[in-house]
Structures are given as structure tokens and as C-alpha cells.
Amino acid sequence: MTDAPQGPAPAVEQPAVDASPENLPGRLDAAGGARQVGERRGMFGVSGTGDTSGYGGLVAPVVLPGATPRPYGGWFDTVADLLEPLVQYVVVHRGEITFHVAREHLVEVARLVRDDAALRFELLASVSGVHYPGDDGRELHVVYHLASFTYNRRIRVEVSIPDAEPTLPSLVAVYPAADWHERETWDMFGIEFEGHPALTRILMPDDWPGHPQRKDYPLGGIPVEYKGATVPPPDQRRSYN
């Protein structure tokens, strides 16, 4: 008589932080250097939406990783050596490198990474805005994603500016691809790019009030009619409480 075939071994219970340590935020201690700039409550940071998933009870800190000490490893150090005089600090996080620079050095950094033979970041792939209302004096962050075809490398350059003075020099003269990216960042976050050839809205109507991707922008909306039925804006939908 043969033994019955055995099924798969039972899964080993493993806490999420052990299964994916790379997804942990930076440590909030002096050694880690990370900064907490806010607190997120609920799945989408809002309340009163009738969420029945249980995510409404989620509370998590909003943490920005701190500066990474040298050496960074591999070609990261090569790029950092050439940019060092113009960089405030460097963050290596989840295998990617970000150079934080002051806005007065932004254009100089862009020209250097494009033209230097050892760098050759020929493509500005994206310009992204981020709004951290709790990051006092640095509420608006603009992130430039740069790619090198010559060396097959990617870096980020990040600039932080105060909400009270949301201006940056335009990079269109250095990277023409920045044209529409800067227009979208202006449209969604209200960041003005000085020297841009035509800084107008690109997604929202010209007369639209405010900038929809700021954290303080109301979540409302407009009713949507679909086959005779009307879907109200998110802040007017039924509550299950």
C-alpha cells in the first residue's frame, strides 16, 4: 500500500516587514536621518467617504528618507563626484539615487549632467510635482527624472521650494522635452517655471480654479450622468456609518 500523495507544505507565516524590508520607510532616529513630514489616515488620506474596507482605520507616518553616507557604490559615486559642489545631499533608496539641489543651481546641474562626457544624461524623461503640506518651508518638491542612453543609467534630481514662493527656473532651454512636463506640473501643483515659453494649463480648462493635485485641494468634483443615472462627487456620496 502506497502512501497518499502529500499536498504542498503549509505557507510559513512571515510579517510583512520581514517579507519586504525594502518597503519600510526610513528610520525616525538620529542615525537614520529620515524626517516625518505628516501623517496619513485612511487609504486615501480622507474621511467621511463611507469606506467599508477597513482601510479607514489605517494610520501611517509620511516619512522622507535621510541623506545617505558615502560610498554609494558603483557608478553612483562617479556621478556624485562630478556633481558634489552643486548638491545639497544625496539619497540612495531602494536601489535608486536622488540628488537634492537648491533651485539656484538647478539649471547649472541640468547643463552639467547633459553635457559632461562622463555623464551624458541626454533625456529628461519626466518632471513630477509632490506636495508635502507638513514639510515646513519645503512644501513643494519637483523631481526631474533623467536618463543616459550612452551609459544606460537613470538618476533623479529633486528641488524643494516653499509654498509661499512656488517658482523655479524653466529647463526648456536645456531640455526641450521639459515643455509639456512643466506645463502639467504648473497645472496640477501651481509651480511657476520662470522662462517657460508658454506656461498655460494642459489638462484642466484655462479658467479652472486651483491646482488639483495639491493635498489641500477639495476632493469634490462634478456629478457624472451615465445612461440616465447620476453619480455624485466623492464628498457627496452615501455614508455607511
Protein Blocks (a to p, Z undefined) as FASTA:
>chain_A
ZZddddddddddddfklmmmmlpccdfbfknopacfbdcedjkopahkopanlpmmpccd
ddddddddddebijllmmmmmmmmmpfbdcdeehiacddddfklmmmmmmmmmmpmklop
abcfbdcddddfklghilbccddddddfklopaddddddddfklcccddfklmmmmlmmm
mmmmmmmnopacehiablcdfkbcfklgcjfkbfklcfbdcdddeehiacddfklcccfZ
Z
